[in-house]
């Protein structure tokens, strides 16, 4: 099962595996990562950000990592880092349409809290 890790600037002669291990240590996870590489064309500019795609054997492990990935917002130096599921092009296009609708809904109705659940926009009532 693949996941993507982004928001981390690329360094010269870096080891993608060590970047993944570092971030998984922050989440206190130690899965066996079988494949790990930057995706996209390499650009020799310093500070370039390309996503790292990594693979673990268990889908259960990926789901645990994705659930806990929100913790990055609270970690110093990791606010712009994200982990997301690896999606096909069609899934990315579909997801982007839903996200754009969500942004519009939030803009037109700021008094409610909207989120995406199972591919649909839902309103969360605060109690």
C-alpha positions as CSV (number, residue, x, y, z in Angstrom):
1,X,0.0,0.0,0.0
2,X,1.4,3.4,-1.0
3,X,1.2,6.8,0.7
4,X,2.7,10.1,-0.1
5,X,4.8,12.4,2.1
6,X,5.1,16.0,1.0
7,X,6.1,19.5,2.0
8,X,9.7,18.6,2.8
9,X,12.4,20.5,0.8
10,X,14.8,18.3,-1.1
11,X,18.4,18.2,-0.2
12,X,21.4,17.3,-2.3
13,X,22.4,13.6,-1.9
14,X,19.5,13.0,0.4
15,X,18.2,9.5,1.4
16,X,14.4,9.4,1.0
17,X,14.3,6.4,3.3
18,X,15.9,8.3,6.2
19,X,13.3,11.2,5.7
20,X,10.4,8.7,5.9
21,X,11.9,7.0,9.0
22,X,12.4,10.4,10.7
23,X,8.8,11.4,10.1
24,X,7.4,8.0,11.2
25,X,9.5,8.2,14.4
26,X,7.7,11.5,15.1
27,X,4.4,9.6,14.9
28,X,5.9,6.8,17.0
29,X,5.4,4.2,14.1
30,X,8.0,1.7,13.0
31,X,6.6,0.0,9.9
32,X,8.8,-1.8,7.4
33,X,9.1,0.5,4.4
34,X,9.7,-1.6,1.3
35,X,10.0,1.2,-1.3
36,X,10.7,4.8,-1.0
37,X,11.5,7.5,-3.6
38,X,10.9,11.0,-4.7
39,X,8.4,11.3,-7.5
40,X,8.5,13.8,-10.4
41,X,11.4,15.1,-12.4
42,X,14.5,16.1,-10.5
43,X,15.3,19.8,-10.6
44,X,18.7,20.9,-9.4
45,X,17.4,24.0,-7.6
46,X,18.0,24.0,-3.8
47,X,14.8,23.9,-1.7
48,X,12.8,22.1,-4.4
49,X,9.8,20.2,-2.9
50,X,8.9,16.9,-4.5
51,X,6.7,14.4,-2.9
52,X,8.1,11.2,-1.5
53,X,6.1,8.0,-2.3
54,X,6.6,5.2,0.2
55,X,5.2,1.7,0.5
56,X,4.4,-0.5,3.5
57,X,3.1,-4.0,3.5
58,X,-0.1,-3.5,5.5
59,X,-3.0,-1.3,4.6
60,X,-3.9,-1.3,8.3
61,X,-0.5,0.4,9.0
62,X,-1.1,3.1,6.3
63,X,-4.5,3.9,7.8
64,X,-3.0,4.2,11.2
65,X,-0.3,6.6,9.9
66,X,-2.9,8.6,8.0
67,X,-5.1,9.0,11.1
68,X,-2.2,10.2,13.1
69,X,-0.7,12.5,10.4
70,X,-2.8,15.4,11.7
71,X,-0.3,15.7,14.6
72,X,2.2,17.4,12.3
73,X,0.2,20.7,12.7
74,X,1.4,20.8,16.3
75,X,5.0,19.8,15.8
76,X,7.7,22.5,15.5
77,X,9.1,22.5,11.9
78,X,6.5,20.2,10.5
79,X,3.5,22.5,10.0
80,X,3.7,22.3,6.2
81,X,4.4,18.5,6.1
82,X,1.6,16.2,5.1
83,X,1.0,12.5,4.5
84,X,-1.8,11.5,2.2
85,X,-2.9,8.3,0.4
86,X,-1.4,7.7,-3.0
87,X,-4.3,8.4,-5.5
88,X,-4.7,7.8,-9.2
89,X,-5.1,10.8,-11.6
90,X,-8.8,10.2,-11.7
91,X,-9.0,10.1,-7.9
92,X,-7.0,13.3,-7.7
93,X,-9.2,15.2,-10.1
94,X,-12.4,14.0,-8.3
95,X,-10.9,14.9,-4.9
96,X,-9.9,18.4,-6.1
97,X,-13.5,19.0,-7.3
98,X,-14.8,18.0,-3.9
99,X,-12.2,20.2,-2.1
100,X,-13.2,23.2,-4.3
101,X,-16.9,22.7,-3.5
102,X,-15.9,22.4,0.2
103,X,-14.0,25.7,0.1
104,X,-17.0,27.4,-1.6
105,X,-19.4,26.0,0.9
106,X,-17.2,27.2,3.8
107,X,-17.0,30.7,2.2
108,X,-20.8,31.0,1.7
109,X,-21.7,29.6,5.0
110,X,-19.0,30.3,7.6
111,X,-21.3,29.8,10.6
112,X,-21.2,26.0,10.0
113,X,-18.3,23.6,10.0
114,X,-18.0,21.5,6.8
115,X,-15.7,18.5,6.2
116,X,-15.3,15.7,3.6
117,X,-16.4,12.3,4.8
118,X,-16.4,9.3,2.4
119,X,-16.1,11.5,-0.6
120,X,-19.0,13.8,0.4
121,X,-19.3,17.2,2.1
122,X,-21.0,17.0,5.4
123,X,-21.9,19.6,8.1
124,X,-20.5,18.9,11.6
125,X,-22.8,20.3,14.3
126,X,-20.9,21.5,17.3
127,X,-22.4,20.7,20.7
